[in-house]
Amino acid sequence: MGLPLLNPYLQSIGSDFRHGANFATLASTALLPNTSVFVTGISPFSLAIQLNQMEFRDRVVSSNGNNAGQLPSPDIFGHALYTIDIGQNDFTSNLGSLGVEKVKQNLPSVVNQISWTIQDLYNIGARNSWCSTWRPSDATRHSSRSFHIAAMTWMNLDASKPTMTEFYYNELLKISLPEVRKKLQDASIVYVNKHTVTLELFGHPDAHGLKYGTKAYCGYGGGVYNFNQNVYCGNSKAVNGQTVTTAACGDPHNYVSWNGIHATEAANKIIASAVISGSYSYPPSKLYSP
């Protein structure tokens, strides 16, 4: 599309926000975390905190266009695209301690938080929002298998097929967004199904020029997944009395999964192209024509 990557909102030095800002943080959740980042590693910048950071809009408006080329035009907020891709960490971060069923009970609250955020953004001028589904994750399936064996009776643990929890959450989101559209009839609110396109890559990597669907590029353990939840990419740890280090291979362009949790750049490029085409959106929304 010819646009640069967005600078993080919290990167105050040397940032260029003329094309937008990135409010996301590592391991953030839709709901306010109930524990410290030092305990779980979950970011304190939940979706509500990120929404509060939209005081960025006040900075832009108060600049009245006198921004030394680093801020967007004050009239941009009604034309900008607001992308919301969050919620999966609300599930995976508590999976080990609470189990699938208890964490699943919180998912309606996650979807409600996203719906409220869209409406709050609307109140400050947003008219175009994209909300993404969960993407299938190797790590989710491994965590489910290790921490909640009872869930295996109803939870599909094949990483080339969706779990019931992913279906449940994505359906909640899909049902919620039309209700928001009814309230905000002059807004475009799009459901973006990243789940389906990522699942296609997991199941048929060769059809898209890749070799490995579920096997992590940077992981430990070998096999179909090459993933160990105790030894993440780049870390060293004692396993069975020996110190092991997760190592990256030399061909990331052949993999869908980077580390069992995130996608590789090669996979993200395919996912982004599919999403931009509008083929995986409802209502159909084509963002760009080459």
KEDOVEX-87672 format. One line per field, with one value per residue (C-alpha): residue number from 1; residue in one letter; z, x, y. Coordinates in pm, whole numbers, plus 50000, padded with zeros to 5 digits. Each point is the difference from the previous one (the first is absolute). Layout:
<nodes>
n: NUM	...
res: A	...
z: Z	...
x: X	...
y: Y	...
</nodes>
This chain:
<nodes>
n: 1	2	3	4	5	6	7	8	9	10	11	12	13	14	15	16	17	18	19	20	21	22	23	24	25	26	27	28	29	30	31	32	33	34	35	36	37	38	39	40	41	42	43	44	45	46	47	48	49	50	51	52	53	54	55	56	57	58	59	60	61	62	63	64	65	66	67	68	69	70	71	72	73	74	75	76	77	78	79	80	81	82	83	84	85	86	87	88	89	90	91	92	93	94	95	96	97	98	99	100	101	102	103	104	105	106	107	108	109	110	111	112	113	114	115	116	117	118	119	120	121	122	123	124	125	126	127	128	129	130	131	132	133	134	135	136	137	138	139	140	141	142	143	144	145	146	147	148	149	150	151	152	153	154	155	156	157	158	159	160	161	162	163	164	165	166	167	168	169	170	171	172	173	174	175	176	177	178	179	180	181	182	183	184	185	186	187	188	189	190	191	192	193	194	195	196	197	198	199	200	201	202	203	204	205	206	207	208	209	210	211	212	213	214	215	216	217	218	219	220	221	222	223	224	225	226	227	228	229	230	231	232	233	234	235	236	237	238	239	240	241	242	243	244	245	246	247	248	249	250	251	252	253	254	255	256	257	258	259	260	261	262	263	264	265	266	267	268	269	270	271	272	273	274	275	276	277	278	279	280	281	282	283	284	285	286	287	288	289	290
res: M	G	L	P	L	L	N	P	Y	L	Q	S	I	G	S	D	F	R	H	G	A	N	F	A	T	L	A	S	T	A	L	L	P	N	T	S	V	F	V	T	G	I	S	P	F	S	L	A	I	Q	L	N	Q	M	E	F	R	D	R	V	V	S	S	N	G	N	N	A	G	Q	L	P	S	P	D	I	F	G	H	A	L	Y	T	I	D	I	G	Q	N	D	F	T	S	N	L	G	S	L	G	V	E	K	V	K	Q	N	L	P	S	V	V	N	Q	I	S	W	T	I	Q	D	L	Y	N	I	G	A	R	N	S	W	C	S	T	W	R	P	S	D	A	T	R	H	S	S	R	S	F	H	I	A	A	M	T	W	M	N	L	D	A	S	K	P	T	M	T	E	F	Y	Y	N	E	L	L	K	I	S	L	P	E	V	R	K	K	L	Q	D	A	S	I	V	Y	V	N	K	H	T	V	T	L	E	L	F	G	H	P	D	A	H	G	L	K	Y	G	T	K	A	Y	C	G	Y	G	G	G	V	Y	N	F	N	Q	N	V	Y	C	G	N	S	K	A	V	N	G	Q	T	V	T	T	A	A	C	G	D	P	H	N	Y	V	S	W	N	G	I	H	A	T	E	A	A	N	K	I	I	A	S	A	V	I	S	G	S	Y	S	Y	P	P	S	K	L	Y	S	P
z: 50000	50013	50362	50273	50316	50276	50284	50355	50181	50301	49786	50043	49851	49625	49922	49693	50055	49670	49884	50337	50334	50152	50349	50035	50252	50049	50181	50048	50089	49937	50369	50273	50135	50361	50073	49951	49681	50214	50089	49667	49743	49883	49894	50231	49686	49959	49735	50232	50067	49627	49947	50260	49799	49728	50175	49704	49811	50231	49924	49629	50016	50228	49760	49742	49722	50141	50070	49836	49769	50276	50066	49767	49885	50271	49773	49954	50283	49818	49696	50174	50034	50357	50024	50313	50026	50364	50237	49954	50291	50225	49936	49982	50293	50254	49835	50213	50336	49937	49723	49682	50140	50259	49757	49737	50236	49965	49621	49981	50212	49756	49708	50195	50067	49629	49915	50257	49866	49647	50135	50203	49692	49806	50259	49925	49625	49882	49716	49862	50223	49921	50269	49958	50112	50197	49789	50059	50213	50048	50354	50090	49910	50188	50308	49986	49974	50286	50244	49945	49880	50068	49727	49741	49990	49825	49894	49666	50052	49636	49914	49645	50135	50224	50367	50145	50206	49691	49834	50310	50030	49629	49994	50302	49815	49678	50185	50195	49713	49822	50326	50003	49635	50090	50253	49773	49664	49828	50096	49817	50244	49836	50133	49871	49995	50042	50154	49675	49790	50266	50037	49625	50029	50286	49804	49649	50020	49670	49815	50100	49932	50353	50135	50370	50132	50373	50067	50173	49825	50333	50269	50183	49997	49634	49861	49846	50218	50113	50296	50374	50221	50250	49750	49778	49697	50089	50357	50177	50270	50169	49855	50130	50163	49692	49903	49668	49791	49744	49668	49683	49672	49685	49789	50167	49659	50004	50326	50108	50371	50134	50360	50052	50093	49728	49624	49786	49776	49700	50151	50112	49647	49870	50280	49942	49626	50064	50252	49783	49709	50199	49941	50372	50125	50083	49868	49705	50024	49750	50142	49704	49629	49861
x: 50000	50303	49947	50266	49966	49822	50209	49903	49801	50234	50308	50008	50344	50044	49650	49802	49625	49886	49873	49864	50113	50034	49852	50059	50244	50151	49766	49717	49645	49652	49912	50197	50250	49948	50364	50341	50202	50279	49781	49845	50186	49670	50019	49839	49882	49659	49754	49846	50344	50073	49670	50099	50315	49778	50065	50238	49701	49997	50367	49932	49693	50171	50293	49765	50218	50320	50168	50340	49911	49975	49625	49707	49753	49741	49714	50140	49815	49670	50173	50255	49977	49998	50114	49928	50181	49994	49846	50202	50232	49694	49958	50354	50144	49768	49970	50263	49865	49626	49941	49799	49646	50063	50191	49733	49746	50184	49981	49660	50156	50291	49762	49797	50316	50079	49643	50014	50337	49861	49721	50240	50217	49689	49929	50334	49952	50090	49782	50200	50090	50136	49973	50200	49915	50239	50256	50065	50309	50222	50070	49632	49967	50314	49889	49660	50156	50240	49786	49648	49998	49628	49931	50134	49661	49848	50296	50162	50376	50099	50164	49872	49641	49831	49937	49653	50119	50120	49665	49817	50192	49985	49626	49951	50185	49808	49667	50102	50111	49660	49854	50262	49924	49634	50103	50259	49826	50231	50310	50174	50070	50161	50050	50338	50037	50373	49920	49889	50291	50256	49837	50032	50375	50033	49818	50135	50331	50125	49705	50134	50369	50091	50119	49912	49654	50001	50370	50158	50297	50161	49915	50097	49875	49990	49708	49690	50007	50362	49857	50061	49814	50288	50269	49893	50188	50343	49998	50211	49870	50075	49787	50044	50328	50148	50015	49829	49975	49732	50160	49867	50042	50136	49687	49717	49840	49893	49804	49656	50081	50289	50007	49682	49813	50065	50010	50310	50040	49931	49671	49902	50049	49755	49752	50023	49943	49693	49857	50067	49819	49677	49945	50010	49798	49636	49857	50241	50248	50282	50269	50231	50018	50355
y: 50000	50225	50101	49986	49793	50188	50139	49897	50267	49981	50059	50374	50067	49998	49868	50095	49968	50149	49658	49889	49861	49653	49973	49625	49855	49657	49756	50248	49897	50136	49983	50173	49744	49898	49931	50156	49990	49852	49701	49904	50208	50151	50364	50260	50182	49837	50115	50261	50148	50008	50180	50259	50058	50142	50329	49993	50144	50302	50062	49991	50225	50251	50017	50153	49861	50154	49668	50029	49711	49737	49991	49930	50261	50087	49887	49648	49825	49967	49844	49779	49622	49870	49637	49797	49667	49894	49746	49683	50077	50024	49628	49866	50199	49833	49662	49827	50117	49993	49747	50031	50012	50274	50219	49945	50158	50332	50012	50178	50277	50019	50047	50257	50199	50006	50110	50281	50111	50031	50218	50212	50048	50100	50268	50165	49985	49648	49874	49706	49705	49654	49732	49681	49650	49787	49826	49630	49953	49696	50118	50009	49635	49901	50194	49838	49657	50051	50193	49871	49643	49962	50256	49754	49834	50301	50210	49917	49997	49967	50335	49976	50017	50260	49938	50037	50296	50185	49933	50119	50325	50082	49934	50229	50276	49937	50023	50310	50222	50021	50131	50274	50080	50055	50264	50166	49993	50248	49799	49716	49716	49699	49647	49877	49623	49945	49664	49839	50122	49898	49661	49954	50065	49750	49733	50063	50189	49859	50153	50341	49947	49889	49664	49978	50079	49926	49954	50300	50156	50090	49748	49686	49643	49909	49808	50152	50312	50051	50187	49975	50246	49992	50096	50287	50123	50138	49866	49740	49769	49669	49721	49645	50096	50165	50366	50056	50315	50066	50075	50154	49817	50164	50013	50197	50057	49634	50016	50122	50006	50205	49878	49799	50319	50257	49969	50050	50301	49774	49884	50349	50126	49738	50072	50375	49962	49784	50245	50305	49833	49999	49627	49922	50298	50057	50216	49956	50283	50034	50224	50028	49921	49959
</nodes>
